[in-house]
Amino acid sequence: MRRLATLRIAGLALAVGALFTAPAFAAPPPAGASAANLPKWEQLSPAQREQLIAPMRDRWNNSPEERERMFEHARRWQQMSPDERQNARRGMKRWEHLNPEERGQMRALFGKMRGLDDNARRALMERWRTMTPDQRRAWVQANPAPPKPEGGRPPRD
């Protein structure tokens, strides 16, 4: 479940990052420009800072029921090491490319792994990798994903 939470945090960070950077730098960067060439926060103009912050402010104000979750995700993201953040980003990219059936399978798999120790997790993952698609479907039927928490927000599909 920690990995799923990490994936969700990464998803939020990626979404926020996409929302923040797209409007602020709508003009294409000059040829040869890279992220390292873009200014630090302190060097941004007030208008650029506002463009970066506005989408997050709007989301915060328009979704009071999401504020606690958003705040917790931001807190956990800041506590991650650079490697953990990179792994979370990779996981979100993989998640985005899964079809709904595969996402359901991943929810069931992560739900099952949540209660296992490290050795049992590794064994389950190895077994999962060797399963055929039909075997995976049968496994998911026998091991359904845990129900969503009461009042919880459904995952983005």
C-alpha positions in Angstrom: 0.0 0.0 0.0 2.9 2.3 0.6 3.9 1.9 -3.0 0.3 2.8 -4.1 0.5 5.8 -1.8 3.8 6.8 -3.3 2.3 6.4 -6.8 -0.6 8.7 -5.8 1.8 11.2 -4.4 3.9 11.1 -7.5 0.7 11.6 -9.6 -0.3 14.6 -7.6 3.2 16.0 -7.9 3.3 15.4 -11.7 -0.2 16.9 -12.1 0.7 19.9 -10.1 4.0 20.3 -11.9 2.3 20.1 -15.2 -0.3 22.6 -14.2 2.3 24.9 -12.8 4.9 24.9 -15.5 2.7 24.9 -18.6 1.1 28.3 -18.2 4.1 30.0 -16.8 6.4 29.1 -19.7 3.8 28.8 -22.5 6.3 30.3 -25.0 8.7 27.6 -26.2 12.1 27.9 -24.6 15.0 29.1 -26.7 16.9 26.4 -28.6 19.3 24.6 -26.3 17.4 25.7 -23.1 17.1 23.1 -20.4 15.6 22.9 -17.0 19.0 24.0 -15.6 18.8 27.2 -17.6 15.4 28.2 -16.3 15.4 30.7 -13.4 15.2 29.8 -9.7 12.0 30.7 -7.9 13.5 33.9 -6.5 14.3 35.0 -10.1 10.8 34.6 -11.4 8.7 37.7 -11.9 5.6 38.1 -9.7 3.5 37.4 -12.7 5.3 34.1 -13.4 5.0 33.1 -9.7 1.3 33.8 -9.9 0.9 31.7 -13.0 2.6 28.8 -11.3 0.5 29.1 -8.1 -2.9 29.9 -9.5 -3.9 26.4 -10.6 -3.0 24.9 -7.2 -4.8 27.7 -5.3 -7.9 27.2 -7.5 -7.8 23.4 -6.8 -7.3 24.0 -3.1 -10.2 26.5 -2.9 -12.6 24.5 -5.1 -12.1 21.1 -3.3 -12.2 21.6 0.5 -12.8 17.9 0.9 -9.4 17.2 -0.8 -7.3 19.6 1.2 -6.2 17.2 3.9 -5.2 14.6 1.3 -3.4 17.2 -0.8 -1.5 18.6 2.2 -0.5 15.0 3.3 0.7 14.2 -0.2 2.8 17.3 -0.3 4.3 16.6 3.1 5.2 13.0 2.2 6.6 14.1 -1.2 9.0 16.5 0.6 10.2 13.7 2.9 11.1 11.4 0.0 14.7 11.0 -1.1 15.5 11.9 -4.8 15.6 8.2 -5.6 12.2 7.6 -4.0 10.7 10.5 -6.0 12.2 9.1 -9.2 10.7 5.7 -8.5 7.3 7.3 -7.8 7.5 9.2 -11.1 8.3 6.0 -13.0 5.4 4.2 -11.2 3.0 7.0 -12.2 4.1 6.8 -15.8 3.5 3.0 -15.8 0.1 3.5 -14.1 -1.0 6.1 -16.7 -0.4 3.5 -19.5 -2.3 0.7 -17.9 -5.8 -0.1 -19.2 -8.7 -0.3 -16.6 -8.4 -4.1 -16.3 -4.7 -3.9 -15.6 -5.3 -1.1 -13.0 -7.8 -3.3 -11.3 -5.3 -6.1 -11.2 -2.7 -3.8 -9.7 -5.1 -2.6 -7.0 -5.7 -6.2 -6.1 -2.0 -7.1 -6.2 -1.0 -4.2 -4.0 -3.9 -4.8 -1.7 -2.7 -8.3 -1.2 1.0 -7.3 -0.8 0.1 -4.8 1.9 -0.2 -7.5 4.5 2.9 -9.5 3.4 6.4 -9.4 4.7 9.3 -8.7 2.3 10.0 -12.3 1.4 6.3 -13.1 0.7 6.0 -9.9 -1.4 9.0 -10.9 -3.5 7.6 -14.4 -4.0 4.2 -13.1 -5.0 5.8 -10.7 -7.5 7.8 -13.5 -9.0 4.7 -15.6 -9.3 2.8 -12.7 -10.8 5.4 -12.2 -13.5 5.1 -15.8 -14.6 1.3 -15.9 -14.7 -0.6 -15.8 -18.0 -3.3 -13.1 -18.4 -6.0 -15.7 -17.7 -4.2 -16.8 -14.6 -4.0 -13.2 -13.4 -7.7 -12.7 -14.0 -8.4 -15.8 -12.0 -6.1 -14.7 -9.2 -7.8 -11.2 -9.0 -11.2 -12.9 -8.8 -9.9 -15.0 -5.8 -8.1 -12.0 -4.3 -10.2 -8.9 -5.0 -8.9 -5.4 -4.3 -9.8 -4.1 -0.8 -12.8 -1.8 -0.7 -12.1 1.9 -0.9 -12.1 3.7 2.4 -15.3 5.3 3.5 -15.5 8.8 2.2 -12.3 8.2 0.2 -11.8 9.5 -3.2 -11.8 7.0 -6.0 -8.5 6.6 -7.8 -8.1 8.3 -11.1 -8.6 6.0 -14.0 
